[in-house]
Amino acid sequence: MSSNDRVEAFTLVDRAIRIQLSDNGELSEAEACLRRALELDPKSIEVLQEAAHFFDAVMGDADRAREYAAACRMKALSIVGEMDEILRDAVNL
């Protein structure tokens, strides 16, 4: 993934959030932004987290919310493992 894809994914997530918060925002447009962000950066914890919240709280789609929440959780556990390894290595210096 290029850094441009990552930047575009975060921009799309930001846009989706702003659409949700606006009084006249179209949820279909917010969903389209999130779907594109997921295409660009499918392993981004931030994108996965926002998708889980969107489908849970905004769309009321528990199945899709769980799908993204599970992927987000797996990514978070991976990050925790990486950070634990860094901390162990730092102690052993």
C-alpha positions as CSV (number, residue, x, y, z in Angstrom):
1,M,0.0,0.0,0.0
2,S,1.3,3.4,-0.9
3,S,1.3,6.3,1.5
4,N,-1.1,8.1,-0.8
5,D,-3.6,5.3,-0.4
6,R,-3.3,5.6,3.4
7,V,-3.8,9.3,3.3
8,E,-6.8,9.0,1.0
9,A,-8.2,6.3,3.4
10,F,-7.9,8.6,6.4
11,T,-9.4,11.5,4.4
12,L,-12.4,9.3,3.5
13,V,-12.9,8.2,7.1
14,D,-12.9,11.9,8.1
15,R,-15.4,12.7,5.4
16,A,-17.6,9.8,6.5
17,I,-17.6,11.1,10.1
18,R,-18.4,14.7,9.0
19,I,-21.3,13.4,6.9
20,Q,-22.7,11.5,9.9
21,L,-22.4,14.6,12.1
22,S,-24.1,17.0,9.6
23,D,-27.8,17.6,9.7
24,N,-28.3,16.9,6.0
25,G,-25.6,14.1,5.6
26,E,-26.5,11.2,3.4
27,L,-25.7,7.9,5.1
28,S,-25.2,6.2,1.8
29,E,-22.4,8.7,1.0
30,A,-20.8,8.1,4.4
31,E,-21.0,4.3,3.8
32,A,-19.5,4.7,0.4
33,C,-16.6,6.7,1.9
34,L,-16.0,4.0,4.5
35,R,-16.1,1.2,1.8
36,R,-13.6,3.0,-0.3
37,A,-11.3,3.6,2.7
38,L,-11.5,-0.2,3.5
39,E,-10.6,-0.9,-0.1
40,L,-7.6,1.4,0.1
41,D,-6.4,0.3,3.6
42,P,-8.2,-2.9,4.7
43,K,-5.9,-3.5,7.6
44,S,-6.0,0.0,9.1
45,I,-7.1,-0.2,12.8
46,E,-8.6,3.3,12.5
47,V,-10.6,2.4,9.4
48,L,-11.8,-0.9,10.8
49,Q,-12.8,0.8,14.1
50,E,-14.8,3.5,12.3
51,A,-16.5,0.9,10.1
52,A,-17.5,-1.1,13.2
53,H,-18.9,2.0,15.0
54,F,-20.7,3.1,11.8
55,F,-22.5,-0.2,11.2
56,D,-23.3,-0.6,14.8
57,A,-24.4,2.8,16.0
58,V,-25.5,4.5,12.7
59,M,-26.8,1.7,10.5
60,G,-27.9,-0.8,13.2
61,D,-26.3,-3.7,11.2
62,A,-25.0,-5.9,14.0
63,D,-23.5,-8.6,11.6
64,R,-21.4,-6.1,9.7
65,A,-20.5,-4.3,12.8
66,R,-19.2,-7.6,14.4
67,E,-17.3,-8.4,11.2
68,Y,-15.3,-5.1,11.4
69,A,-15.1,-5.2,15.2
70,A,-13.5,-8.7,15.0
71,A,-11.0,-7.6,12.3
72,C,-10.2,-4.5,14.4
73,R,-9.7,-6.6,17.5
74,M,-7.4,-9.0,15.7
75,K,-5.3,-6.0,14.4
76,A,-5.2,-4.6,18.0
77,L,-4.0,-7.9,19.4
78,S,-1.3,-8.0,16.8
79,I,-0.2,-4.5,17.7
80,V,-0.2,-5.4,21.4
81,G,2.0,-8.3,20.7
82,E,4.4,-6.1,18.7
83,M,4.6,-3.6,21.5
84,D,5.1,-6.3,24.2
85,E,8.0,-7.6,22.1
86,I,9.6,-4.1,22.0
87,L,9.1,-3.7,25.7
88,R,10.7,-7.1,26.4
89,D,13.6,-6.2,24.2
90,A,14.1,-2.8,25.9
91,V,14.2,-4.5,29.3
92,N,16.9,-7.0,28.0
93,L,19.2,-4.3,26.7
